[in-house]
């Protein structure tokens, strides 16, 4: 149980992947920041997917699962 002194909550890694135009990805990152979900600096730099006008950005976070 996590309510015992000294117990740490269970945490797992989750990755978020944004795909879209550079503008759409950047605006989504800023929107998530305005909602206090993730700092823009926590995302990877936009990477080309090889498709025209499409990039991806990845955010890796540790989340509580208890």
C-alpha positions in Angstrom: 0.0 0.0 0.0 1.3 3.5 -0.8 -0.1 5.1 2.3 2.6 3.5 4.5 5.4 5.8 5.5 8.4 5.5 3.2 6.4 3.8 0.4 6.9 5.3 -3.1 4.0 5.3 -5.6 4.3 3.0 -8.5 5.6 4.9 -11.6 5.8 3.8 -15.2 7.2 5.4 -18.3 4.7 6.6 -21.0 5.6 8.2 -24.3 3.5 10.7 -26.2 4.0 11.1 -29.9 2.8 14.1 -31.9 2.6 13.9 -35.7 1.7 16.7 -38.0 2.9 19.9 -39.6 5.6 21.7 -37.7 3.1 24.5 -36.9 0.5 22.1 -35.6 3.0 20.2 -33.5 4.5 23.4 -32.0 1.0 24.8 -31.2 0.0 21.5 -29.5 3.2 21.5 -27.4 2.4 25.1 -26.3 -1.2 24.2 -25.6 -0.2 21.3 -23.4 2.2 23.7 -21.6 -0.6 26.2 -21.0 -2.6 23.3 -19.4 0.5 22.7 -17.2 1.0 19.2 -18.6 4.5 19.4 -19.9 7.2 22.0 -20.4 8.1 22.6 -24.1 11.7 21.8 -23.4 10.7 18.3 -22.3 9.8 17.4 -25.9 12.3 16.1 -28.4 13.2 18.5 -31.2 10.8 18.1 -34.2 12.0 15.2 -36.4 11.1 14.7 -40.0 9.0 11.6 -40.6 10.0 11.5 -44.3 6.4 12.4 -45.3 5.8 15.8 -46.9 5.1 18.6 -44.4 5.1 16.1 -41.4 7.3 16.1 -38.3 7.1 14.2 -35.0 7.9 15.2 -31.5 8.2 12.8 -28.5 7.6 13.4 -24.8 8.7 10.7 -22.3 7.1 11.0 -18.8 7.0 9.0 -15.6 3.4 8.7 -14.4 1.9 7.3 -11.3 0.0 4.0 -11.7 -1.2 3.4 -8.2 
